[in-house]
């Protein structure tokens, strides 16, 4: 495997270990709001015998915490599309994005000239044209905990992290996720824009951010095929049903490798 430094990918893409044979599809994860490449180690490990996984590392977190965080999804996609072009070896690639990551992956594909061997897995995200995120603005009267709307949103999405109850960790974590959610909330796709590769849309049956109609609307954003899969759970069904999600992605990787 090429090192990310040697191939000019640092600091954008982090490769994961793989036991997949040479020529297996590449698999690139795009994290959800507030997360980093390390968040996808588990899912990457489940698929390491089938694909050659890696994950995007957004600025402003983990080993890129000294870099200014992104504030615009389109600008982030411009930057990542260049790294993707250097990382892509010309074979089949599955781009897996969860929540915010689905929007970023979609925009990276839009900026890729040859999309014939790409597949987008859009997880936990409505069609871009139907994105509506809840407000995380602090109370208008200036009273109460300004972080409370954000904390309540995270808990409604199934985030039971103890970080939300630890003042120091919360002070480090919440600004990152607040910035990501703000950028995600401002995101709007270019009117009428589509991609030319298949879309596999995944959703949780109790996810408050998606519903079947909004997920089915991904068909408007691709000139190729759309397939949908529904799992038990809320927004983070990828954790609750990790094995089932991995099975869907594994079958997809085996299919595109043929």
SERO-4910 file (N, C-alpha, C, O; in steps of 0.05 Angstrom, whole numbers):
BEGIN
 pado doro    nc1    nc2    nc3   cac1   cac2   cac3    cc1    cc2    cc3    oc1    oc2    oc3
  Unk    A     17    -24      0      0      0      0     17     25      0     37     27     14
  Unk    A     10     44    -16     25     69    -17     21     84      9     -1     82     21
  Unk    A     41     99     19     37    115     42     23    141     33     27    150     11
  Unk    A      7    153     51     -6    177     43     13    200     40      8    218     24
  Unk    A     35    200     55     55    221     51     69    219     24     72    239     10
  Unk    A     77    195     17     91    191     -8     74    197    -32     85    207    -52
  Unk    A     48    193    -30     31    198    -53     19    226    -53      2    232    -70
  Unk    A     27    242    -34     17    270    -34    -11    272    -22    -24    293    -27
  Unk    A    -20    252     -7    -47    253      3    -49    266     30    -70    276     38
  Unk    A    -27    266     46    -28    278     72    -34    308     68    -23    321     51
  Unk    A    -52    319     84    -64    307    108    -93    298    103   -108    295    122
  Unk    A   -101    293     78   -129    290     72   -140    261     75   -163    259     83
  Unk    A   -125    241     69   -135    213     69   -117    195     86    -93    195     83
  Unk    A   -130    179    103   -116    161    120   -122    132    111   -145    124    113
  Unk    A   -102    117    102   -107     89     95   -110     71    120    -97     76    140
  Unk    A   -126     50    117   -129     30    138   -115      4    129   -112      0    105
  Unk    A   -108    -13    148    -96    -39    140   -116    -55    124   -140    -53    127
  Unk    A   -105    -71    106   -122    -88     89   -109   -115     84    -84   -116     82
  Unk    A   -125   -135     81   -115   -162     72   -128   -169     45   -125   -192     36
  Unk    A   -142   -150     33   -155   -155      7   -134   -159    -15   -112   -147    -14
  Unk    A   -140   -176    -34   -121   -181    -56   -116   -156    -72   -134   -138    -73
  Unk    A    -94   -154    -85    -88   -132   -103   -110   -131   -125   -119   -151   -134
  Unk    A   -118   -106   -131   -139   -103   -151   -167   -102   -139   -186    -97   -153
  Unk    A   -169   -106   -113   -195   -104   -100   -204    -75   -100   -187    -57   -103
  Unk    A   -230    -70    -98   -240    -42    -99   -228    -25    -77   -223    -35    -55
  Unk    A   -224      0    -82   -218     19    -61   -244     28    -47   -265     29    -60
  Unk    A   -242     33    -21   -265     41     -5   -257     65     11   -239     64     27
  Unk    A   -271     87      7   -264    112     20   -288    122     37   -309    127     27
  Unk    A   -282    125     63   -303    135     82   -301    165     85   -280    177     85
  Unk    A   -325    177     88   -327    206     93   -343    209    120   -366    201    121
  Unk    A   -330    219    141   -342    219    167   -366    237    170   -371    256    155
  Unk    A   -382    232    191   -404    249    199   -394    272    216   -371    274    222
  Unk    A   -412    290    222   -405    315    236   -392    308    263   -401    291    278
  Unk    A   -370    322    268   -356    320    294   -337    296    296   -322    293    316
  Unk    A   -336    279    275   -320    255    277   -295    257    261   -291    276    245
  Unk    A   -278    237    264   -252    237    250   -248    210    237   -266    192    238
  Unk    A   -226    206    224   -220    181    210   -220    157    228   -229    136    220
  Unk    A   -212    161    253   -211    139    272   -238    127    277   -241    104    285
  Unk    A   -259    143    273   -287    133    279   -294    110    260   -313     96    266
  Unk    A   -280    107    238   -288     87    218   -269     63    218   -270     47    200
  Unk    A   -252     61    239   -234     38    241   -250     12    243   -242     -8    230
  Unk    A   -271     11    258   -286    -13    262   -299    -23    236   -296    -47    230
  Unk    A   -313     -5    222   -325    -13    197   -304    -21    176   -308    -40    161
  Unk    A   -282     -6    176   -261    -12    157   -249    -40    163   -243    -55    144
  Unk    A   -247    -46    188   -236    -72    196   -254    -95    187   -244   -116    179
  Unk    A   -280    -91    188   -299   -112    179   -296   -117    149   -303   -138    139
  Unk    A   -287    -97    134   -286    -99    105   -258   -101     93   -254   -101     69
  Unk    A   -238   -104    111   -210   -104    103   -202   -128     86   -182   -127     72
  Unk    A   -218   -149     87   -212   -172     70   -225   -171     42   -219   -188     25
  Unk    A   -241   -151     38   -256   -148     13   -248   -124     -3   -249   -124    -28
  Unk    A   -241   -102     11   -234    -77     -2   -209    -65     10   -199    -75     30
  Unk    A   -199    -44     -2   -176    -30      8   -186     -3     20   -188     16      5
  Unk    A   -191     -3     46   -205     20     58   -186     43     66   -163     39     71
  Unk    A   -198     67     66   -184     91     76   -206    110     85   -230    105     80
  Unk    A   -199    131     98   -219    150    108   -208    179    105   -184    184    109
  Unk    A   -226    196     97   -219    225     96   -216    235    124   -230    228    142
  Unk    A   -196    253    128   -193    267    153   -199    297    148   -184    311    135
  Unk    A   -221    306    160   -229    334    158   -210    352    174   -198    342    194
  Unk    A   -206    377    167   -189    395    183   -203    402    209   -227    401    211
  Unk    A   -187    410    229   -197    419    254   -203    398    275   -216    404    295
  Unk    A   -193    374    271   -197    352    290   -174    332    289   -158    331    271
  Unk    A   -173    316    311   -152    295    313   -125    306    306   -117    327    316
  Unk    A   -110    293    288    -83    302    281    -83    326    263    -62    336    256
  Unk    A   -107    336    255   -109    361    240   -122    383    256   -133    402    244
  Unk    A   -121    381    282   -135    401    299   -123    428    297   -136    448    304
  Unk    A    -98    431    288    -86    457    285    -94    470    259    -89    494    255
  Unk    A   -107    455    241   -116    467    215   -143    481    220   -159    470    235
  Unk    A   -148    503    206   -174    516    209   -196    498    201   -194    485    180
  Unk    A   -218    496    217   -240    478    208   -253    489    183   -252    513    177
  Unk    A   -266    471    169   -279    480    144   -306    494    152   -318    488    172
  Unk    A   -314    512    135   -339    526    139   -358    524    116   -381    534    117
  Unk    A   -349    511     94   -365    509     70   -361    482     57   -339    474     51
  Unk    A   -383    467     53   -381    440     42   -370    440     14   -354    423      7
  Unk    A   -377    460     -2   -367    461    -29   -337    466    -30   -323    454    -46
  Unk    A   -328    484    -13   -299    489    -12   -284    464     -2   -262    458    -13
  Unk    A   -295    450     18   -282    426     27   -281    405      5   -261    391      1
  Unk    A   -303    403    -11   -304    383    -33   -283    390    -54   -271    372    -66
  Unk    A   -279    416    -59   -259    424    -79   -232    413    -70   -217    402    -87
  Unk    A   -225    416    -45   -199    407    -34   -197    377    -35   -176    366    -43
  Unk    A   -218    363    -26   -217    334    -25   -218    321    -52   -207    299    -56
  Unk    A   -230    334    -72   -231    323    -99   -203    320   -110   -197    301   -125
  Unk    A   -185    339   -103   -157    337   -113   -143    314    -99   -128    299   -113
  Unk    A   -148    310    -73   -135    288    -59   -147    262    -70   -132    242    -72
  Unk    A   -172    261    -75   -185    236    -85   -173    229   -112   -168    205   -118
  Unk    A   -169    249   -130   -157    243   -156   -130    231   -154   -122    213   -170
  Unk    A   -114    240   -134    -87    229   -130    -88    201   -118    -71    184   -124
  Unk    A   -108    196   -101   -110    170    -87   -123    149   -105   -115    125   -103
  Unk    A   -141    157   -121   -156    138   -139   -137    125   -158   -122    139   -173
  Unk    A   -137     98   -159   -118     84   -177   -130     77   -204   -117     64   -220
  Unk    A   -155     86   -209   -167     81   -235   -186     58   -235   -201     54   -255
  Unk    A   -187     42   -214   -206     19   -213   -232     27   -200   -239     51   -198
  Unk    A   -246      8   -189   -272     13   -176   -268     25   -149   -250     17   -134
  Unk    A   -284     44   -142   -283     57   -116   -311     60   -105   -330     69   -118
  Unk    A   -315     52    -80   -339     56    -65   -334     79    -46   -316     78    -29
  Unk    A   -350    100    -48   -348    123    -30   -371    122    -10   -394    124    -18
  Unk    A   -364    118     15   -384    114     36   -385    139     54   -365    145     68
  Unk    A   -407    154     54   -409    177     71   -433    175     88   -455    169     79
  Unk    A   -429    180    114   -452    180    133   -459    208    141   -442    224    149
  Unk    A   -485    215    139   -495    241    147   -480    263    131   -481    263    107
  Unk    A   -467    282    145   -451    302    131   -433    289    110   -430    300     88
  Unk    A   -421    267    116   -403    253     98   -416    246     71   -402    246     51
  Unk    A   -442    240     72   -456    234     46   -456    258     28   -452    256      4
  Unk    A   -461    282     39   -462    306     23   -434    312     12   -431    320    -11
  Unk    A   -413    309     29   -386    314     20   -378    294     -2   -366    302    -22
  Unk    A   -384    269      2   -377    248    -18   -391    254    -45   -379    251    -66
  Unk    A   -416    262    -43   -432    268    -67   -419    291    -83   -416    290   -107
  Unk    A   -410    312    -68   -397    335    -81   -370    328    -92   -362    338   -113
  Unk    A   -355    310    -79   -330    301    -90   -334    286   -116   -319    290   -135
  Unk    A   -354    268   -117   -360    254   -142   -368    274   -164   -359    270   -187
  Unk    A   -383    294   -157   -391    314   -177   -367    327   -190   -368    335   -213
  Unk    A   -345    329   -175   -320    342   -184   -301    322   -198   -279    329   -205
  Unk    A   -310    297   -200   -293    276   -212   -302    272   -241   -325    267   -247
  Unk    A   -283    275   -260   -290    274   -288   -301    247   -297   -322    245   -310
  Unk    A   -286    226   -290   -294    199   -298   -307    185   -274   -293    177   -255
  Unk    A   -333    182   -275   -348    170   -252   -357    141   -258   -373    130   -243
  Unk    A   -348    130   -280   -359    104   -289   -354     81   -270   -370     62   -269
  Unk    A   -333     82   -254   -326     60   -236   -330     68   -207   -318     56   -189
  Unk    A   -346     89   -202   -351     98   -175   -379     89   -166   -397     86   -183
  Unk    A   -383     86   -140   -409     81   -128   -410     98   -103   -391     98    -87
  Unk    A   -433    112    -99   -437    127    -74   -455    112    -56   -477    104    -63
  Unk    A   -446    107    -31   -463     97     -9   -470    121      8   -453    131     23
  Unk    A   -495    130      6   -504    154     21   -519    144     46   -542    134     43
  Unk    A   -507    146     69   -518    134     93   -528    156    112   -515    176    118
  Unk    A   -553    153    121   -564    171    141   -567    199    131   -563    218    146
  Unk    A   -574    203    105   -576    230     94   -598    231     73   -599    214     56
  Unk    A   -616    250     75   -636    254     54   -623    263     28   -599    270     28
  Unk    A   -638    262      7   -628    273    -18   -619    302    -14   -632    316      1
  Unk    A   -596    310    -26   -586    337    -20   -607    359    -23   -606    379     -8
  Unk    A   -624    357    -43   -644    378    -47   -666    378    -25   -682    397    -25
  Unk    A   -666    358     -8   -687    356     13   -675    358     41   -687    350     61
  Unk    A   -650    368     43   -637    370     69   -650    392     86   -653    415     77
  Unk    A   -657    385    110   -668    404    130   -657    395    157   -665    375    168
  Unk    A   -639    411    168   -628    405    195   -642    421    216   -649    444    212
  Unk    A   -646    409    240   -657    424    263   -639    447    271   -615    446    268
  Unk    A   -651    468    282   -635    491    292   -620    484    317   -629    469    334
  Unk    A   -595    493    318   -579    490    342   -572    517    354   -553    520    369
  Unk    A   -588    537    347   -583    565    357   -589    565    387   -608    552    396
  Unk    A   -573    581    402   -579    583    431   -605    598    436   -615    612    417
  Unk    A   -616    597    460   -641    611    466   -639    641    459   -619    654    465
  Unk    A   -660    651    447   -660    679    438   -658    699    460   -649    722    456
  Unk    A   -667    692    484   -667    712    506   -641    712    521   -638    727    540
  Unk    A   -621    695    512   -595    696    525   -594    681    552   -573    682    565
  Unk    A   -615    668    559   -615    654    585   -611    624    580   -614    614    558
  Unk    A   -604    610    601   -600    581    599   -573    574    587   -556    591    581
  Unk    A   -570    548    583   -545    537    573   -545    540    542   -562    529    529
  Unk    A   -526    556    531   -526    560    502   -520    534    486   -526    532    462
  Unk    A   -509    514    499   -503    489    486   -527    469    487   -526    448    474
  Unk    A   -548    476    502   -569    457    507   -583    448    481   -588    424    478
  Unk    A   -589    466    462   -602    457    437   -585    437    422   -595    417    411
  Unk    A   -559    441    422   -541    422    408   -540    395    423   -541    374    410
  Unk    A   -538    396    449   -537    372    465   -563    356    461   -562    332    458
  Unk    A   -586    370    461   -611    356    457   -613    344    430   -624    322    427
  Unk    A   -603    357    409   -603    346    383   -586    320    382   -594    300    371
  Unk    A   -562    322    394   -544    298    393   -557    275    408   -556    252    399
  Unk    A   -570    280    430   -584    258    445   -607    247    429   -613    223    429
  Unk    A   -622    265    414   -644    255    398   -635    238    375   -650    221    365
  Unk    A   -610    241    367   -598    225    345   -586    199    355   -576    183    340
  Unk    A   -587    196    382   -577    171    393   -548    172    403   -536    151    408
  Unk    A   -537    196    406   -510    199    416   -511    197    446   -519    216    460
  Unk    A   -503    174    457   -502    170    486   -474    174    498   -468    163    519
  Unk    A   -458    188    483   -430    192    491   -428    206    518   -442    225    524
  Unk    A   -410    195    535   -405    208    561   -392    235    558   -391    251    577
  Unk    A   -381    241    534   -369    267    529   -389    289    535   -382    311    543
  Unk    A   -415    284    530   -435    305    533   -439    312    562   -450    333    568
  Unk    A   -431    295    580   -434    300    609   -408    309    623   -408    315    646
  Unk    A   -386    309    608   -360    316    619   -353    345    610   -349    349    586
  Unk    A   -352    364    629   -348    392    621   -324    398    604   -325    412    584
  Unk    A   -301    386    610   -277    391    595   -278    379    567   -273    392    547
  Unk    A   -286    353    566   -288    340    540   -310    353    523   -307    357    499
  Unk    A   -331    361    537   -353    374    522   -344    401    510   -352    408    488
  Unk    A   -327    415    525   -316    440    514   -298    437    490   -296    455    473
  Unk    A   -286    414    487   -269    408    464   -286    397    441   -280    403    417
  Unk    A   -305    381    447   -321    366    427   -342    383    414   -346    383    389
  Unk    A   -358    398    430   -381    412    419   -374    434    398   -388    436    379
  Unk    A   -352    449    402   -346    469    381   -341    456    354   -348    468    333
  Unk    A   -328    433    353   -323    419    328   -349    411    314   -353    416    291
  Unk    A   -366    398    330   -391    388    318   -410    411    311   -425    410    292
  Unk    A   -409    432    327   -425    456    321   -417    468    294   -434    475    278
  Unk    A   -391    470    290   -381    481    265   -388    464    241   -396    473    220
  Unk    A   -386    437    245   -393    419    223   -423    421    216   -430    422    193
  Unk    A   -439    421    237   -468    423    233   -476    449    220   -494    450    203
  Unk    A   -463    471    227   -469    496    215   -462    496    186   -478    506    169
  Unk    A   -439    485    178   -431    483    150   -450    465    135   -458    471    112
  Unk    A   -458    443    148   -477    424    135   -504    438    131   -516    434    110
  Unk    A   -513    453    151   -538    467    148   -539    488    127   -560    493    115
  Unk    A   -516    500    121   -515    520    100   -513    507     72   -517    521     52
  Unk    A   -506    482     71   -501    469     46   -526    467     28   -547    460     38
  Unk    A   -523    475      3   -544    471    -17   -530    461    -42   -510    472    -51
  Unk    A   -542    440    -55   -530    430    -79   -535    449   -102   -554    465   -101
  Unk    A   -518    447   -122   -523    464   -146   -549    455   -159   -553    431   -164
  Unk    A   -567    473   -166   -593    466   -177   -590    448   -202   -576    455   -220
  Unk    A   -605    426   -202   -605    409   -225   -580    391   -228   -579    376   -247
  Unk    A   -561    393   -210   -536    377   -212   -542    348   -207   -558    341   -189
  Unk    A   -528    330   -221   -530    301   -217   -502    289   -219   -483    302   -229
  Unk    A   -501    264   -210   -477    248   -214   -484    226   -233   -508    221   -238
  Unk    A   -464    212   -243   -468    192   -264   -463    163   -254   -462    145   -270
  Unk    A   -461    160   -228   -456    133   -217   -479    124   -199   -495    141   -191
  Unk    A   -481     98   -194   -502     88   -177   -501     99   -148   -479    106   -138
  Unk    A   -524    101   -136   -526    110   -108   -540     87    -92   -561     77   -100
  Unk    A   -527     80    -70   -539     61    -51   -546     78    -26   -527     87    -12
  Unk    A   -571     81    -20   -579     98      3   -587     81     26   -604     63     24
  Unk    A   -575     86     50   -580     71     74   -594     90     94   -587    113     96
  Unk    A   -614     79    109   -627     96    129   -636     78    153   -640     54    150
  Unk    A   -638     91    176   -649     79    200   -679     83    201   -689    104    193
  Unk    A   -694     63    210   -723     65    209   -734     85    230   -758     92    229
  Unk    A   -718     94    249   -727    114    268   -708    138    269   -706    151    289
  Unk    A   -695    143    247   -677    166    245   -694    192    241   -709    194    221
  Unk    A   -692    211    259   -708    236    256   -699    254    233   -714    272    226
  Unk    A   -676    249    221   -666    266    200   -673    255    172   -668    269    152
  Unk    A   -684    231    170   -690    220    144   -718    207    145   -729    201    166
  Unk    A   -729    204    121   -754    188    118   -753    175     90   -737    183     74
  Unk    A   -770    155     85   -768    141     59   -770    160     35   -756    155     15
  Unk    A   -788    180     36   -791    197     12   -766    214      7   -757    217    -16
  Unk    A   -754    224     29   -730    240     26   -706    223     16   -689    233      1
  Unk    A   -705    199     25   -683    181     16   -688    173    -13   -669    172    -29
  Unk    A   -712    166    -20   -718    159    -48   -712    181    -67   -707    177    -91
  Unk    A   -713    206    -58   -708    230    -75   -679    231    -84   -672    248   -101
  Unk    A   -661    214    -73   -634    212    -84   -634    206   -114   -615    212   -128
  Unk    A   -656    193   -124   -658    186   -152   -656    211   -169   -647    210   -192
  Unk    A   -664    234   -159   -663    259   -175   -634    269   -178   -629    286   -195
  Unk    A   -616    258   -162   -589    267   -162   -569    249   -176   -545    254   -175
  Unk    A   -579    228   -189   -562    211   -205   -576    203   -231   -600    200   -232
  Unk    A   -560    200   -252   -571    191   -277   -569    160   -279   -577    148   -298
  Unk    A   -557    148   -258   -555    119   -257   -576    108   -238   -597    120   -234
  Unk    A   -571     85   -226   -592     71   -210   -590     80   -181   -570     89   -171
  Unk    A   -613     76   -167   -614     80   -138   -624     54   -125   -644     43   -134
  Unk    A   -611     45   -104   -621     24    -87   -622     34    -58   -604     49    -50
  Unk    A   -642     25    -43   -644     34    -15   -645     10      3   -654    -11     -4
  Unk    A   -634     14     27   -635     -6     48   -643      8     74   -633     29     81
  Unk    A   -661     -5     89   -670      6    115   -662    -13    137   -665    -37    135
  Unk    A   -650     -1    158   -641    -17    181   -656     -9    206   -668     13    207
  Unk    A   -654    -25    226   -666    -18    252   -648      4    265   -624      3    263
  Unk    A   -661     23    277   -646     43    292   -650     71    283   -664     77    264
  Unk    A   -636     89    298   -638    117    293   -617    127    274   -608    113    255
  Unk    A   -607    152    279   -588    163    260   -562    148    259   -549    146    238
  Unk    A   -554    136    282   -529    121    283   -535     91    281   -523     75    296
  Unk    A   -553     83    263   -558     55    258   -532     41    248   -530     16    250
  Unk    A   -513     56    238   -488     44    229   -473     32    252   -457     13    248
  Unk    A   -478     41    277   -466     29    300   -483      6    310   -473    -15    317
  Unk    A   -510     10    311   -528    -10    321   -529    -35    303   -532    -57    313
  Unk    A   -526    -31    277   -527    -53    257   -501    -54    241   -502    -58    217
  Unk    A   -479    -52    255   -453    -50    241   -448    -74    223   -438    -72    201
  Unk    A   -455    -98    233   -450   -122    217   -468   -123    192   -458   -130    171
  Unk    A   -493   -114    195   -511   -114    171   -502    -93    151   -503    -98    127
  Unk    A   -494    -70    161   -484    -49    142   -459    -59    128   -457    -56    104
  Unk    A   -441    -72    143   -417    -83    130   -424   -104    109   -411   -105     88
  Unk    A   -444   -119    114   -453   -140     95   -462   -127     69   -455   -137     47
  Unk    A   -477   -105     71   -486    -91     46   -463    -80     31   -461    -83      6
  Unk    A   -444    -68     45   -420    -56     32   -402    -78     20   -391    -75     -1
  Unk    A   -400   -100     35   -383   -122     25   -395   -133     -1   -380   -137    -21
  Unk    A   -421   -138     -2   -433   -148    -26   -429   -128    -49   -425   -136    -72
  Unk    A   -431   -103    -43   -427    -82    -63   -399    -83    -74   -395    -82    -98
  Unk    A   -379    -85    -56   -351    -86    -65   -345   -111    -82   -331   -109   -101
  Unk    A   -357   -133    -74   -353   -158    -90   -366   -155   -117   -355   -165   -137
  Unk    A   -388   -141   -118   -402   -137   -144   -387   -119   -163   -385   -125   -187
  Unk    A   -376    -98   -152   -362    -79   -170   -334    -89   -178   -322    -80   -197
  Unk    A   -324   -109   -163   -298   -121   -169   -299   -139   -194   -278   -146   -205
  Unk    A   -323   -147   -202   -325   -166   -224   -322   -152   -251   -323   -166   -272
***
